[in-house]
């Protein structure tokens, strides 16, 4: 018997057929018959499972098996003994929409805590805010097909060859049909190798480059003022500030040569259809929001917006980070793209038949753990002890939370070392429900194995019922989805209510296909002035190198799944060859990497990377002992890619 499903790794969301092995679907919009290595082996990930609830009262004791009913009672007793602001839900882009929906409904709607956030805070929050500020909503206004069929595709601060493998392979195919590619990155990546123009920018130099390019557009008559007058909210102040930009000075600060800059401007001028994408190089920054706005502004200025084959295409990393944003899984949103306003709170209370929903945003991921002084934290399908910045600080904070509950399918997370209660939940292959890929395509994930544990939404629903709340009597993922899709009628932009769950078994559904204008009150985009803020830490004589974090094609996050079937190495630091010579370091040598927050030992790998920049794969579990605790002040996304470090040969 054949089963159709969708991959649970990256945001591309490849369609599969599963019989004796995984086979990519040729007619599926996201992958068109392509598949990556880790996706092709996903059905082989069967070991290291958690199958019984585990509990310990104190974090220094050994875990003991308990019953599922006992586990639910431990959670509900602690929730009843705590106040809402001392309770937190830490969710994940690995969850399905149904899991997200019930968790959000329980947390915000009935326990009345706004402290419901997701690990998407650490990767996509700056893009969310950038879109909301410029086009009025967290809405990705185009698709991967637009990029593939455009004339010029620009990747800024992203390595799609390893982060979005199948999409990258489709871009490579498109190059044979004339697509031009520009890559902007401090590291000569696998993506950069296919570029028609590679711009080796300084770490943190993005805003300088984007402002210089905007000034070039103004000087060369490339600004589409007709488009601005018709489709954009702007004022003269923006252009007065833009006129002050010294292109040569900004290019020097960006670390970009004048020749490459002129070539980029020429390519923009000569190509009609232009799409630009970005990932963590722009997002994971103390000025991630400004970086997003500065990049999006380039498309607004030149009228490359709100039409096919043009615009800013943010690339979501996780399989259902987009779905979590749609459901309302971020602490800064209420539900279904609704922000916290008295009117929206009333709408949601009426829909859920509840009251006392918080009237303002809750604590975001890092804040929740480190500043919330929580009594209860429920962590679902993610590993914040591993992935939050400044791990020493993270571990201390986790050790002080009275009850840490982990919902997970696999053993061995770093968070489990600080958990009191671990509840097993179903992994990919055993669960059913929907997920939304990076360009708004909703697909049904179907089980092809016998379910050995409950799904996350079932656990959340059982907690709700044990607390005495009504409105959680669901018998299937379909019932949950149908309530969720009905709720999207409250949204100004999501037409997910038109989606039929049963039809998803044959064909995915893309919402928002007819949105060809901004989602602000007057349907116009906002052209906003931003400039370099320099909030990040700077290298100095003690810590002269800048650390950035990277992703590898064949591994996923902390590798609880991929390490079962793939042995690719992750314990190394990439260095520039000249820096290696200066320090008398050879490839393979062991070095001490030290920041003001911690230290690690790794062997060296030679890389085509900017001088005085080093890179460590984010899959290396100890990497965040090095990273700094600075957050973007608006998006609250961590500054993972700007930590000064010292390198010393051991």
C-alpha positions in Angstrom: 0.0 0.0 0.0 1.3 3.5 -0.9 1.0 6.5 1.4 1.4 10.1 0.5 2.9 12.5 2.9 5.3 15.5 3.2 8.8 15.8 4.5 9.3 17.1 8.1 12.7 18.7 7.7 13.0 22.1 6.0 10.5 24.8 4.8 10.5 23.6 1.2 8.1 20.9 2.2 8.7 18.2 -0.4 5.9 15.8 -1.3 6.6 12.1 -0.9 5.1 8.7 -1.7 6.0 6.0 0.7 5.8 2.2 0.0 9.0 0.3 0.6 11.0 3.5 0.4 10.5 7.2 0.0 9.9 8.4 -3.5 9.4 12.1 -4.4 6.2 13.1 -6.1 6.8 14.5 -9.6 3.6 16.6 -9.6 4.1 18.1 -6.2 4.5 21.9 -6.5 7.4 22.3 -4.0 9.8 19.6 -5.2 8.7 18.4 -8.7 10.2 15.0 -8.3 13.4 16.0 -6.4 14.5 15.0 -2.9 17.4 15.6 -0.6 19.5 13.0 1.1 18.1 13.5 4.6 14.6 13.5 3.3 15.1 10.3 1.3 16.1 8.5 4.5 13.5 9.9 6.8 11.5 6.7 6.9 14.7 4.9 8.3 14.7 7.0 11.5 13.1 4.6 13.9 15.4 4.3 16.9 16.0 6.3 20.1 12.3 6.6 20.8 10.7 7.7 24.1 7.6 5.5 24.7 6.8 6.0 28.4 6.4 9.1 30.5 9.4 9.8 32.7 9.4 11.9 35.9 11.7 13.1 38.6 10.8 15.7 41.2 14.3 17.1 41.4 16.5 17.7 38.4 19.5 15.9 39.9 17.5 12.6 40.4 17.1 9.7 38.0 13.9 9.5 35.9 11.3 6.9 36.7 8.6 5.7 34.5 5.0 6.8 35.4 1.6 6.4 33.8 0.3 8.9 31.3 -2.5 9.8 33.7 0.0 10.6 36.4 1.9 12.8 34.0 -1.2 14.9 33.1 -2.0 15.2 36.8 1.5 16.5 37.7 1.1 19.2 35.0 -2.4 20.3 35.9 -1.7 20.4 39.7 1.3 22.7 39.0 -0.7 24.9 36.7 -3.5 25.2 39.2 -0.9 26.2 41.9 0.6 28.9 39.6 -0.5 32.2 38.2 -0.9 32.6 34.4 2.2 34.9 34.0 4.3 32.1 35.6 3.3 29.6 32.9 5.0 29.2 29.5 4.6 27.2 26.4 7.7 26.8 24.2 6.5 25.4 20.8 8.2 24.4 17.6 8.2 24.7 13.8 8.3 20.8 13.9 4.7 20.8 15.2 1.7 20.4 12.9 -1.0 23.1 12.6 -3.3 21.1 14.8 -0.7 20.8 17.6 0.0 24.5 17.4 -3.7 25.4 17.4 -4.6 23.4 20.5 -1.5 24.6 22.4 -2.2 28.2 21.5 -5.9 27.9 22.4 -5.1 26.3 25.7 -2.3 28.7 26.7 -3.7 32.1 25.6 -7.4 31.2 25.6 -8.0 29.2 28.7 -4.9 29.3 31.0 -4.7 32.9 30.0 -1.0 33.2 29.6 0.4 35.2 26.7 3.7 33.3 27.2 3.2 31.1 24.3 6.1 31.3 21.8 7.9 29.1 19.4 11.5 28.4 18.3 10.6 30.3 15.1 11.5 33.3 17.3 15.1 32.3 16.9 15.0 32.2 13.1 12.0 34.0 11.5 10.9 36.7 13.9 12.8 39.5 12.2 11.3 38.5 8.8 7.8 38.5 10.4 8.3 42.1 11.8 9.9 43.2 8.5 6.9 42.1 6.5 4.4 43.5 9.0 6.1 46.9 9.0 6.4 47.1 5.2 3.4 45.4 3.7 1.1 45.3 6.8 1.0 41.5 7.5 3.1 38.5 8.1 2.4 37.4 4.5 5.1 36.1 2.1 4.0 37.8 -1.1 5.3 35.3 -3.7 6.4 31.7 -4.2 9.4 29.5 -5.0 8.0 29.3 -8.5 8.4 33.1 -8.8 12.0 32.8 -8.0 12.6 29.9 -10.4 10.9 31.7 -13.3 12.3 35.2 -12.6 15.2 36.8 -14.5 17.4 37.6 -11.5 17.5 35.8 -8.2 19.3 37.4 -5.3 20.2 35.5 -2.1 21.4 37.7 0.7 22.6 36.0 3.9 21.4 32.6 3.0 22.9 29.3 1.8 20.1 27.5 0.1 22.4 24.8 -1.2 22.5 23.4 2.3 19.4 24.9 4.0 16.9 24.4 1.2 18.5 21.7 -0.9 15.7 20.8 -3.3 14.8 24.5 -3.9 18.5 25.1 -4.7 18.6 22.2 -7.2 15.5 23.7 -8.9 17.4 27.1 -9.1 20.3 25.3 -10.7 18.0 23.9 -13.3 16.5 27.3 -13.9 20.0 28.7 -14.6 20.1 26.5 -17.7 17.1 28.5 -18.9 18.8 31.9 -18.3 18.2 32.7 -14.7 20.9 34.9 -13.2 21.9 34.4 -9.6 23.6 36.8 -7.1 24.8 35.6 -3.7 25.7 38.1 -0.9 27.6 36.3 1.9 30.8 36.6 3.9 31.5 33.0 3.1 31.9 31.4 -0.4 29.3 28.8 0.1 28.0 26.0 -2.2 25.3 28.4 -3.2 27.9 31.1 -4.1 29.6 28.6 -6.4 26.6 28.8 -8.9 26.3 32.6 -8.7 26.8 34.8 -11.7 27.9 37.4 -9.1 29.3 36.7 -5.7 29.5 39.6 -3.2 31.8 38.8 -0.3 30.3 41.2 2.3 31.5 41.9 5.8 29.5 40.3 8.6 26.9 42.9 9.5 27.5 45.0 6.4 24.1 44.3 4.9 22.4 47.6 5.7 25.4 49.6 4.4 25.1 47.7 1.1 21.4 48.0 0.8 21.4 51.7 1.5 24.2 52.3 -1.0 22.1 50.4 -3.6 19.0 52.4 -2.8 21.1 55.6 -3.2 22.4 54.3 -6.5 18.7 53.7 -7.6 18.0 57.3 -6.8 21.0 58.7 -8.6 20.5 56.6 -11.7 16.8 57.3 -12.1 15.8 53.7 -11.2 13.3 54.6 -8.5 9.8 54.0 -9.8 8.0 57.1 -8.5 4.8 56.2 -10.4 4.6 52.9 -8.5 5.4 54.7 -5.2 2.6 57.2 -5.7 0.1 54.5 -6.5 1.1 51.7 -4.2 3.3 53.1 -1.3 3.1 55.2 1.7 6.2 57.4 1.8 7.3 60.9 2.5 10.1 63.3 1.4 12.0 62.6 4.6 13.0 59.2 3.3 14.6 60.6 0.2 16.2 63.5 2.2 17.9 60.9 4.3 18.8 58.7 1.3 20.5 61.7 -0.4 22.9 61.8 2.5 24.3 58.3 1.9 27.9 58.3 0.8 28.1 55.3 -1.5 31.9 54.9 -1.4 32.0 55.2 2.4 29.1 52.7 2.9 30.7 50.2 0.5 33.9 50.4 2.4 32.0 49.7 5.7 30.2 46.8 3.9 33.4 45.4 2.7 32.1 45.3 -0.9 34.2 46.3 -3.9 33.0 49.1 -6.2 33.3 46.8 -9.2 30.9 44.2 -7.7 28.6 46.9 -6.5 28.3 48.4 -10.0 27.7 45.0 -11.5 24.9 44.4 -9.0 23.3 47.7 -9.9 23.7 46.9 -13.6 22.0 43.5 -13.2 19.1 45.1 -11.3 18.7 47.7 -14.0 18.9 45.1 -16.9 16.5 42.5 -15.5 12.7 42.9 -15.5 11.7 40.2 -13.0 13.7 40.2 -9.8 13.2 38.0 -6.6 15.3 38.3 -3.5 15.6 35.8 -0.6 17.3 35.7 2.7 17.5 33.5 5.8 19.6 33.7 9.0 22.3 36.1 7.7 19.7 38.9 7.9 17.3 37.5 10.5 19.6 36.4 13.3 20.9 39.8 14.2 20.5 42.5 16.8 19.3 44.6 13.9 17.5 41.9 12.0 14.3 44.0 11.5 16.3 46.9 10.0 18.1 44.5 7.7 14.8 43.0 6.5 13.3 46.4 5.9 16.4 47.7 4.1 16.3 44.7 1.7 12.5 44.9 1.1 12.8 48.6 0.4 14.9 47.8 -2.7 11.9 46.1 -4.2 9.5 48.8 -3.2 11.7 51.5 -4.6 11.9 49.9 -8.0 8.3 48.7 -8.2 9.3 45.0 -8.1 6.4 44.2 -5.8 2.8 42.8 -5.9 3.2 41.1 -9.2 4.3 37.7 -10.4 8.0 36.9 -10.5 9.0 39.9 -8.4 9.5 40.7 -4.7 11.0 39.7 -1.4 10.7 35.9 -0.7 11.8 35.2 2.9 12.8 31.5 3.2 11.4 29.8 6.2 13.7 27.2 7.7 11.5 24.7 9.5 8.7 22.5 7.9 5.9 24.3 9.7 7.3 27.5 11.0 5.0 29.2 8.6 2.0 27.3 10.0 2.9 28.3 13.5 2.9 31.9 12.5 -0.5 31.5 10.8 -2.0 29.8 13.8 -0.7 32.5 16.2 2.0 30.5 17.9 4.2 33.6 18.5 4.0 35.4 21.8 3.7 38.7 20.0 0.5 37.7 18.1 -2.9 36.5 19.5 -4.2 34.1 16.8 -4.6 33.7 13.0 -2.5 36.8 12.2 -4.4 38.9 14.8 -2.4 41.3 16.9 -3.3 42.1 20.5 -5.9 44.8 20.4 -9.1 45.0 22.6 -11.2 44.4 19.5 -9.2 41.3 18.5 -9.2 39.9 22.0 -13.0 40.2 22.1 -13.3 38.4 18.7 -11.1 35.5 19.9 -12.9 35.2 23.2 -16.2 34.9 21.4 -14.9 32.3 19.0 -13.3 30.2 21.7 -16.1 30.8 24.1 -13.8 31.9 26.8 -12.8 35.1 28.7 -9.8 36.8 30.4 -7.5 36.4 27.4 -4.4 38.6 28.0 -4.6 42.0 26.3 -0.9 42.4 25.5 1.9 40.2 24.1 3.7 37.7 26.3 7.3 37.0 26.9 9.2 35.7 23.8 11.3 32.5 23.8 14.6 33.8 25.3 12.8 36.2 27.6 10.4 33.5 28.8 13.2 31.2 29.9 15.7 33.8 31.3 13.5 36.6 32.6 10.1 35.0 33.2 10.8 33.4 36.6 8.4 30.7 35.4 7.0 28.0 37.6 5.9 25.8 34.7 7.4 25.6 31.2 6.1 23.1 28.6 8.5 22.5 25.8 7.2 20.8 22.7 9.3 19.1 19.9 12.3 21.5 20.3 15.5 21.8 22.3 15.9 25.4 23.7 18.8 24.4 26.1 20.7 23.5 22.9 19.5 26.3 20.6 19.1 29.5 22.8 22.1 31.8 22.8 24.6 32.1 25.7 24.0 28.5 26.9 25.6 28.9 30.3 22.9 31.5 31.1 20.2 29.3 29.5 21.2 26.3 31.7 21.1 28.4 34.8 17.6 29.6 33.9 16.3 26.2 33.2 17.6 24.8 36.5 15.5 27.4 38.3 12.2 26.6 36.7 10.1 24.4 39.1 8.5 22.2 36.5 10.0 21.7 33.0 7.9 19.5 30.9 9.3 18.1 27.6 7.1 16.7 24.9 9.4 14.8 22.5 9.6 11.6 20.4 13.3 11.0 20.7 15.7 10.6 23.6 18.9 12.6 24.2 17.9 16.3 23.8 19.9 18.8 25.8 16.7 20.1 27.4 15.9 16.6 28.8 18.9 17.2 31.1 16.9 19.9 32.8 13.4 18.4 32.5 11.3 17.1 35.4 8.7 15.4 33.2 9.1 13.9 29.7 6.0 12.9 27.8 6.4 10.8 24.6 4.7 12.1 21.5 4.3 10.8 18.0 7.0 11.6 15.4 6.7 11.9 11.6 5.5 8.7 10.2 3.0 8.1 13.0 1.1 11.4 13.2 -1.5 13.0 11.0 -2.2 16.7 10.3 -1.3 19.7 8.2 1.8 21.8 7.7 2.4 25.0 5.7 5.7 25.3 3.7 7.6 28.5 3.1 5.3 29.8 0.3 1.9 29.2 2.0 1.3 25.7 0.6 -0.7 23.5 3.1 -0.1 19.8 2.8 -1.5 16.8 4.7 1.1 14.8 6.6 -0.2 11.2 6.8 0.9 8.3 9.0 2.3 5.1 7.5 3.2 3.3 10.8 1.2 2.3 13.8 1.0 5.2 16.3 2.8 4.3 19.5 2.2 7.5 21.5 -0.2 10.4 21.4 0.1 13.4 19.2 1.0 16.8 20.7 -2.5 18.2 20.2 -3.9 15.2 22.1 -1.6 15.9 25.1 -2.6 19.6 25.1 -6.3 18.7 24.8 -6.0 16.2 27.7 -4.3 18.8 29.9 -7.2 21.2 29.1 -9.9 18.7 29.9 -8.1 17.7 33.1 -8.2 21.4 34.1 -11.9 21.5 33.5 -12.0 23.5 30.3 -14.6 22.9 27.6 -14.0 23.1 23.9 -11.3 20.5 23.7 -13.3 17.4 22.9 -11.7 16.5 19.5 -11.6 13.0 18.2 -9.2 13.6 15.2 -6.8 15.9 13.6 -9.4 16.7 11.0 -11.8 18.0 13.7 -9.0 20.3 15.0 -8.2 21.5 11.6 -11.8 22.3 10.8 -12.1 24.5 13.9 -8.8 26.2 13.1 -9.8 26.9 9.5 -13.2 28.3 10.7 -11.2 30.7 12.9 -9.2 32.0 10.0 -12.4 33.8 8.9 -11.4 36.3 11.7 -8.2 37.0 9.8 -7.8 39.9 7.3 -5.6 38.0 4.9 -5.8 34.2 5.4 -8.4 32.3 3.3 -7.5 29.0 4.9 -11.2 28.6 5.6 -11.6 27.6 1.9 -9.3 24.6 2.4 -10.9 21.1 2.5 -9.1 18.7 4.7 -10.1 15.6 2.8 -9.1 17.1 -0.5 -5.6 17.6 0.9 -5.0 13.9 0.5 -4.8 14.4 -3.2 -3.7 18.0 -3.7 -2.2 20.7 -1.4 -3.8 24.1 -0.9 -2.1 27.5 -1.2 -3.7 30.3 0.7 -3.5 34.0 -0.3 -3.0 33.5 -4.0 -5.1 36.5 -5.0 -3.3 39.0 -2.6 -1.6 41.4 -5.0 -1.4 44.5 -2.8 -0.3 45.5 0.7 -2.4 44.5 3.7 -2.2 47.9 5.4 -5.4 49.9 6.1 -5.0 51.8 2.8 -3.7 48.9 0.8 -0.3 50.6 0.3 3.1 49.4 1.3 5.3 51.4 3.7 8.7 52.8 2.6 10.5 53.2 5.9 13.9 54.8 6.5 16.3 52.6 8.4 20.0 52.9 9.1 22.8 51.0 10.7 22.4 50.7 14.4 25.6 48.9 15.5 24.0 47.1 18.4 26.2 44.0 18.0 29.4 43.3 19.9 32.6 44.4 18.1 35.8 42.5 17.7 38.8 43.8 19.7 42.3 42.9 20.5 41.2 40.3 23.0 38.5 38.7 20.7 39.6 39.6 17.2 37.4 37.2 15.2 33.7 37.2 14.4 31.8 33.9 14.8 28.9 33.1 12.5 26.8 29.9 12.6 26.0 27.8 9.6 23.9 24.8 8.4 24.8 21.6 6.7 22.7 19.9 4.0 22.5 16.4 5.5 21.7 17.2 9.1 18.8 18.7 10.9 19.1 20.9 14.1 20.5 18.9 17.0 20.5 15.7 14.9 18.4 13.5 17.1 16.9 12.2 13.8 19.5 12.6 11.1 22.5 11.2 13.1 20.7 7.9 13.1 21.1 7.5 9.4 23.8 10.0 8.3 27.4 10.4 9.7 28.4 13.8 8.2 30.9 15.5 10.5 29.7 18.7 12.4 32.5 19.3 14.9 34.7 21.8 13.2 35.4 25.5 12.8 35.9 27.1 9.3 38.7 29.6 9.0 40.3 31.7 6.3 43.6 30.3 5.0 45.5 33.6 5.7 44.2 33.7 9.3 45.4 30.1 9.7 48.9 31.0 8.5 49.0 34.0 10.8 48.3 31.7 13.7 50.5 28.8 12.5 47.4 26.6 12.2 47.0 23.8 9.8 43.8 22.1 8.6 42.8 19.4 11.2 44.6 21.2 14.1 42.7 21.5 17.3 42.0 25.0 18.5 40.4 26.7 21.5 37.6 29.0 20.5 36.8 31.4 23.3 34.2 34.2 23.6 33.4 36.3 26.7 30.5 33.8 27.3 32.3 30.4 27.1 34.7 28.3 25.2 34.9 25.1 23.0 37.6 23.0 21.4 37.2 22.1 17.7 39.4 21.1 14.8 40.0 23.5 11.9 38.7 23.3 8.4 40.0 25.6 5.7 37.3 27.8 4.1 36.8 30.6 1.6 35.5 33.0 4.2 36.2 36.6 5.0 39.3 37.3 6.9 38.8 37.5 10.7 35.5 35.5 10.4 35.1 32.0 11.6 32.1 29.6 11.1 30.7 26.7 13.2 27.8 24.5 12.1 24.7 25.1 14.2 24.3 21.3 14.6 27.3 21.2 16.9 25.5 21.1 20.2 28.0 23.2 22.2 28.1 26.1 19.8 25.8 28.3 22.0 28.3 28.2 24.8 30.0 30.9 22.7 27.1 33.0 21.4 26.1 36.4 22.9 22.7 37.2 24.6 21.8 40.3 22.6 18.3 40.4 21.0 16.8 42.5 18.3 14.8 45.1 20.4 11.7 44.6 18.2 11.7 41.0 16.9 13.5 39.7 20.0 15.5 37.4 17.7 19.0 36.5 18.9 22.2 37.9 17.5 23.7 34.5 16.7 26.0 35.7 13.9 27.9 38.5 15.5 29.9 37.1 18.5 33.6 38.1 18.8 35.9 35.2 19.6 39.5 34.4 20.1 41.2 31.4 18.4 44.3 29.7 19.9 46.0 26.5 18.7 46.0 23.8 21.4 
